[in-house]
Structures are given as C-alpha cells and as structure tokens.
C-alpha cells in the first residue's frame, strides 16, 4: 500500500537569528517527504532559491503566507526587521512590528476571519539564553531592546503572566529540540489533515511481478521497494552533510546479498532525484578493468562528453581518471 499523492505547502517565517532552525525545518520536510508515500512537502524559505529585484521592498516580493497550507513562525531574540513606510497596517492603523510579525499575524487573521480552513499556524519560541555583546555597550543595548520588543509582541498576541494564553505557541531549547518537536508536529498535522490515505502501490496487471530474485531493485521498482525508508533518509542526510563539508561521498557497506545495490539504486538515487531535478546517475560494476567501466558509465550518463576532446573514445577519459 502507498498513499494518495498530495502536496503540502509550508511557509517558513522568522527573523535571521534562527537560521539553523530554518535549515532544520527544511531537513524535516525532506525527511518526511521520503518516509511518507504520496506526500510532497514544499517549504518556502525567502532566502533560498529566489532573487529580489531592487524596484521595490523585500516583503512585497514574498509570497502571501495565507496562500499556504501551513505557516511556521520561529522566534528567539528579536521580532524581526521593520517594514517600509506605506506598508499596509493592522486594523486600527497600527503598523506591524516587523515583516515576520506581519506574516504570522496575517496568516492568523486569515484563518480566523475568513473561515478558509487554512493556513494552520504553528509558532515556536526558542528559550536558550541570548548572547549579548561584551565590548560594545551600544550593541548590547540594541540587543536588549530587540529582546524586549519580542517579549512585548509575544505578550500581546500569545501569552502574558496576567491575561494568560491568547494563542498557542511551543517553546524549544536548541536546534535539535526544534527539529524533533517540529517533526512530531508535522507528522500529526499530516495525519489529522488527511494528507495520507491507502492506495495500491504496484499494479501487477500493469507492471508485472516486482519480484527480483537475485537481481537488485532498480529505480523503476522503487514503488515495490519497501522497508528501507529510514535507511534511505539516513543515507541521504549523511550524503548531504558530507557535501556541505566539501566531500560529497557516501560509502554503503554490508555483507553480500544484504541489499546494498537495491538501497542505492531503488532507494537513495530516486530519492535524490525527487529533490534535485535533472540529477543524472552513472552506475558501473568495476569488473577486471574498473577505469574502463567507470569511463563507459560516465560516457553513458553524460553524452556531452563525446563532444569533448575524446569523442567516441574512453582512452582519454581513462587517463584523466587515472
């Protein structure tokens, strides 16, 4: 069984002091997208994969948060950057405290006022101590003022010692704690919002038997390759972490027949292709002439190599590899 294909769009809103938490949220979305069949999770992060033209301000070029399924707000030491003059105000004419505040409050207003059923809004606040500059009194005062402004914002819209809770938010201590909490919350949201449902994964009458015998599972068998999702996501995350450190290499080892080739071919490679469009793969068995095998696989995966210095020949490439 697998789940019905559904897309979930998440708007990530926060000031820049929680950059690691923003990356962790992306990590959770990618992980759950791989672990749960039929669910495609897209996270909108203003700082990734987009450009902003100088003809207007940043906020005007960011997608409206109320058009998403889920808005996630993360706060720690400040409420965010001020909005430009002339930007729409709150009811009563008061300006929004920041761009992040506008995004979160606008999503809450839309959900409450228009009865659209979306977006759901999850708000998190980091409780770790905020570091203050030691040698610069002015910078220290500015940090303290920014923290005070965030405290005022949270007290007005979410909770204060006198009025109690006005809207729900969740505290966390550090990035790892946020990642675990957000994954738990997102899993629950997917279930409660019926973004998962049963469907046949492999139609034998259309695709034949998925049984491979002693042969490895290939990319076209990914829908019948069960039981290795956690291994696939662990391998993907380790490869991503290695690439971030400048060495995009992953070694999969195990006993003969334990499923190493199937894990790579039917699990990891298709999963990477889901995330990175246009990804190409070169698969080779070393045999008695490993460099020849690798050169042949590269020529097959990268046909433009035949237009280079060694058209139709592996000799030059073999020497380069050597």
C-alpha positions in Angstrom: 0.0 0.0 0.0 1.0 3.6 -0.5 -0.6 6.9 0.0 -2.5 9.2 -2.4 -0.4 11.9 -3.9 -0.9 15.2 -2.1 1.1 18.4 -2.0 1.7 20.3 1.3 3.0 23.9 1.0 4.6 25.3 4.1 5.6 29.0 4.6 8.6 29.4 7.0 8.6 32.8 8.8 11.3 34.0 11.2 13.9 36.7 11.7 17.5 35.8 10.8 18.6 34.8 14.3 17.2 31.3 13.9 18.9 30.3 10.6 19.8 26.8 11.9 16.2 26.1 12.9 15.1 27.2 9.4 17.5 24.7 7.9 16.3 22.0 10.3 12.7 22.6 9.2 13.8 22.0 5.6 15.5 18.9 6.7 12.3 17.6 8.4 10.3 18.3 5.3 12.7 16.4 3.1 12.8 13.5 5.5 9.0 13.1 5.8 8.6 13.6 2.1 10.8 10.5 1.7 9.3 8.5 4.6 5.6 9.0 3.7 4.5 7.8 0.3 2.4 10.1 -1.8 3.1 13.3 0.1 5.1 16.1 -1.5 6.2 18.7 1.1 7.4 22.1 -0.2 8.9 24.7 2.2 9.0 28.3 1.2 12.1 30.0 2.5 12.7 33.5 1.4 16.5 33.2 1.5 16.8 30.0 -0.6 16.5 29.7 -4.4 15.0 33.2 -5.0 16.1 36.6 -6.1 14.6 40.0 -5.2 14.5 43.0 -7.5 15.6 46.5 -6.3 12.4 48.1 -7.8 10.5 47.5 -4.5 10.9 46.2 -1.0 11.5 42.6 0.1 8.1 42.0 1.7 6.2 42.9 -1.4 8.1 40.2 -3.3 7.5 37.4 -0.8 4.5 35.1 -1.5 1.5 35.9 0.7 1.5 33.5 3.7 -2.2 33.0 3.7 -1.9 31.1 0.4 -0.1 28.2 2.0 -1.4 25.2 3.9 0.8 25.8 7.0 2.7 28.8 8.3 5.5 28.1 10.7 6.8 31.1 12.8 10.1 30.8 14.8 11.3 33.4 17.2 14.2 33.8 19.6 15.9 37.1 20.3 14.1 39.6 18.2 10.8 40.1 16.4 12.4 40.9 13.0 13.1 43.7 10.6 10.9 46.8 10.3 8.6 47.2 7.3 8.9 50.1 4.8 6.8 53.2 5.0 3.4 52.9 3.3 3.2 49.1 4.0 -0.4 48.0 5.0 -1.1 48.4 8.7 -3.1 46.4 11.2 -6.7 47.1 12.0 -6.8 50.5 13.7 -3.9 51.8 11.7 -1.1 50.5 13.9 2.0 49.2 12.0 3.0 45.6 12.1 6.1 45.2 14.4 8.1 43.5 11.6 7.9 41.5 8.4 7.9 38.3 10.4 5.1 39.6 12.6 3.1 40.6 9.6 3.5 37.1 8.1 2.4 35.3 11.2 -0.4 37.7 12.2 -1.8 37.9 8.6 -2.0 34.1 8.5 -3.8 34.0 11.9 -6.2 36.8 10.7 -7.0 34.9 7.5 -7.6 31.7 9.3 -9.9 33.3 11.9 -11.7 35.9 9.9 -12.4 34.3 6.5 -13.0 30.7 7.7 -10.9 29.3 4.9 -9.7 26.4 6.9 -6.1 27.4 6.1 -3.4 28.1 6.8 -2.8 26.4 10.0 -0.3 28.4 12.0 2.4 26.9 14.2 4.5 29.3 16.3 7.7 28.3 18.2 9.9 30.3 20.6 13.5 29.4 21.5 14.2 29.6 25.2 18.0 29.3 25.1 19.9 32.3 26.6 20.5 35.1 24.2 24.2 36.1 23.8 25.0 39.8 24.4 28.0 41.7 23.0 30.5 42.3 25.8 32.7 45.1 24.3 30.1 47.3 22.7 27.6 48.9 25.1 25.5 50.3 22.2 25.2 46.9 20.6 24.4 45.4 23.9 21.6 47.9 24.5 20.2 47.3 21.0 20.1 43.5 21.6 18.3 44.0 24.9 15.8 46.4 23.3 15.2 43.9 20.5 14.6 41.1 23.0 12.2 43.4 24.9 10.2 44.2 21.8 9.9 40.4 21.1 8.7 39.9 24.7 6.1 42.6 24.2 4.9 41.1 20.9 4.6 37.6 22.5 2.7 39.0 25.5 0.2 40.9 23.3 -0.6 38.2 20.8 0.2 34.9 22.5 0.6 34.9 26.3 1.5 37.1 29.3 1.6 36.4 33.0 -1.7 38.3 33.7 -4.0 37.5 30.7 -2.7 34.0 30.2 -2.6 32.3 26.8 -4.3 34.1 23.9 -2.9 31.8 21.1 -0.9 28.6 21.2 2.9 28.5 20.8 5.5 25.9 21.6 8.9 26.5 23.4 12.1 24.7 22.5 15.7 24.9 23.8 18.0 24.3 20.9 18.1 23.4 17.2 17.9 19.6 17.8 15.0 20.1 20.1 13.2 22.2 17.5 13.8 19.5 14.8 12.3 16.8 17.0 9.4 18.9 18.0 8.6 20.2 14.5 8.8 16.6 13.1 6.4 15.4 15.7 4.0 18.3 15.0 4.2 18.0 11.2 3.6 14.2 11.3 0.5 14.9 13.5 -0.7 17.6 11.1 -0.4 15.4 8.1 -2.5 12.7 9.7 -5.1 15.0 11.1 -5.5 16.8 7.8 -5.9 13.6 5.9 -2.8 14.0 3.8 -2.3 10.3 3.9 -4.5 7.6 2.6 -4.2 4.0 1.2 -3.7 3.1 -2.4 -2.2 0.2 -4.3 1.5 0.8 -4.8 2.2 -1.8 -7.5 -0.4 -3.0 -10.1 0.8 -6.4 -11.2 -1.6 -6.4 -14.2 0.1 -3.3 -15.5 3.7 -3.6 -14.3 4.3 -7.3 -13.9 5.7 -9.0 -10.9 8.0 -6.9 -8.7 9.9 -10.0 -7.5 13.6 -9.6 -8.5 15.1 -12.9 -7.3 18.8 -12.4 -7.0 18.8 -9.2 -9.1 18.9 -5.7 -7.4 15.9 -3.5 -7.4 16.3 -0.6 -9.9 14.8 2.9 -9.9 11.7 1.7 -11.8 11.0 -0.7 -8.9 11.0 2.0 -6.2 7.2 1.6 -5.6 7.8 -2.0 -4.6 11.0 -1.4 -2.6 9.6 -1.5 1.0 11.0 -1.4 4.5 14.1 0.7 3.9 12.8 4.3 4.1 14.6 5.0 7.3 17.9 3.7 5.8 17.2 5.8 2.6 16.7 9.0 4.6 19.6 8.4 6.9 21.9 7.8 3.8 20.5 10.9 2.1 21.1 13.1 5.2 24.7 11.7 5.6 25.5 12.4 2.0 24.0 15.9 2.3 26.0 16.6 5.4 29.2 15.3 3.7 28.6 17.5 0.7 28.1 20.5 2.9 31.6 19.8 4.4 33.1 19.7 0.9 33.2 15.9 0.3 30.1 14.6 -1.3 30.9 11.0 -0.8 28.9 8.2 0.8 30.1 4.6 1.3 27.5 1.9 1.7 28.9 -1.3 3.1 27.4 -4.6 4.1 27.5 -8.4 3.6 26.9 -9.9 0.1 23.2 -10.1 -0.5 22.2 -7.6 2.2 20.7 -5.2 -0.3 23.4 -2.5 -0.8 22.8 -2.2 -4.5 19.0 -2.1 -4.1 19.3 0.5 -1.4 21.3 2.8 -3.7 19.5 2.1 -7.0 15.9 1.8 -6.0 16.1 3.9 -2.8 18.7 6.6 -2.5 19.2 7.6 -6.1 15.4 8.1 -6.9 15.0 10.0 -3.6 17.8 12.4 -4.6 16.2 12.8 -8.0 13.0 13.8 -6.2 14.8 16.7 -4.5 17.2 17.7 -7.3 15.6 17.9 -10.7 17.8 16.9 -13.6 20.1 14.7 -11.5 22.0 12.2 -13.6 23.4 8.9 -12.5 26.3 6.7 -13.6 26.2 3.1 -12.4 29.1 0.7 -13.1 30.4 -2.7 -11.9 34.2 -2.5 -11.6 34.9 -5.9 -13.1 38.5 -6.6 -14.1 39.1 -3.1 -15.6 37.5 -0.6 -13.2 38.6 2.6 -15.0 37.2 1.3 -18.3 33.9 0.5 -16.6 33.8 3.9 -14.9 34.6 5.8 -18.1 31.9 3.8 -20.1 29.3 4.6 -17.4 30.2 8.3 -17.4 30.0 8.5 -21.2 26.6 6.9 -21.0 25.3 9.2 -18.2 27.0 12.4 -19.7 26.6 12.1 -23.5 28.1 15.6 -23.9 31.5 14.1 -23.1 31.5 12.6 -26.6 31.6 16.2 -27.9 34.8 16.9 -26.0 38.5 16.1 -26.6 38.0 12.4 -26.9 34.8 11.8 -29.0 33.8 8.1 -29.1 36.9 7.0 -27.1 37.3 6.1 -23.4 41.1 6.2 -23.6 41.5 9.9 -22.9 39.0 9.9 -20.1 40.6 6.8 -18.6 43.9 8.6 -18.4 42.2 11.6 -16.8 40.6 9.3 -14.2 43.9 7.6 -13.6 
